[in-house]
Amino acid sequence: MLVKTFRWAFAVTALGLAAGVLYDGWTALGIVAILSVLEISLSFDNAVINAGILKKMNAFWQRIFLTVGIVIAVFGMRLVFPVVIVAISARLSPWNAVHLALTDKDRYQELVTDAHPSIAAFGGMFLLMIFLDFIFEDRDIKWLGRLERPLAKLGKVDMLSVCIALIVLLVSAITFGAHAHQHGGAHAGKTETVLLAGIAGLITYMIVGGLSGYFEDRLEAEEEREHEEEEAAERAGKPKSAVKLAGKAAFFMFLYLEVLDASFSFDGVIGAFAITNDIVLMALGLGIGAMYVRSLTVYLVRQGTLDDYVYLEHGAHYAIGALSLILLVTIQYQINEIITGLVGVVLIGASFWSSVRRNRALRTAS
């Protein structure tokens, strides 16, 4: 099962490392390998969150997630996205931005770094909304009960997560603007850009998350109705309509997963510049890492890991909350990628251990 699920990741690893050697020798192989490890360590929480969504989709859409989805993840976010950022921020054509990335790597890195505040604001707000919506929902299973019970009660207030997210964005933008104005530099006068990017992240979350939730609710209602009328409703048209509805629901969930992956990849793309400013090596290394994260997502779903270790999803969402705040802090201050990765690993590790202890206690009680 393990080898079968990760076979594409192993194949992409071999091809990616070989391409690195052919592109720039054995040094490139080391850089690609380091970038792969960086991506996996920063995105492990992404795999857990994705698994919670992917388990609602059938085998066909799981394959789409691993095939079409990985093309979007590798070429879209790890290769095209940095070029688009440079093209927009420097007001260049896409072709000139690609030319700059290949011929003047220092200037290219400088432009991407200059665009970091808007990238961090967008990704930070999107991830913050995921975290807030999770902790304000009243769940049967609670990991940190003393914290989660009162938060679930607060969650009954309409639009609370949106209000908190906007307050966090406003504080981040004002603090960033005051710091930039005081010290001058490349980011001075970009408070409005941070605000607009953050609001765009919030709107993106509400649109994509709202659509996927809407179709998921319709799918569940349809399945429940069909279950109740199963004996009386054996007409040929009903299964067909159910399949069509499942397709819509799965499509919007897939779209939600891709936007979620994009938000998770921001820190990896920016952090990769600490290792190399070569766009080809960056795409190879981060692409290999992204493939492992996606294969891990499918593995967690097929093994039923989230059902066996019930607190894992909680730990991953707390890691998302931490990552969202880290992204917003990096608008003004630089934070080492090792710290970012360790925060996620520690939170997920703690939730896994809590799940193991819970399972032991249940076995003992029975």
Buried (B, 14 or more C-beta within 10 A) or exposed (E): EEEEBBEBBEEBBEEBBEBBBEBBEEEBBEBBBBBBBBBBBBBBBBBBBBBBBBBBBEEEBBEBBBEEBBEBBBEBBBBBBBBBBBBBBBEBEEEBBBEBBEEEBEBBBBBBBBBBBBBBBBBBBBBBBBBBBBBBEEBEEBBBEEEBEEBBEEBEEEEBBBEBBBEBBEEBBEBBBEBBEEEEEEBEEBBEBBBBBBBBBBEBBEEBBEBBBEBBEBBEEBEEEBEEEEEEEEEEEBEEEBEEBBBBBBBBBBBBBBBBBBBBBBBBBBBBBEBBBBBBBBBBBBBBBBBBBBBBBBBBBBBEBBEEBBBBBBBBBBBBBBBBBBBBBBBBEEBEBEEBBEBBBBBBEBBBEBBEEBEEEEEEEE
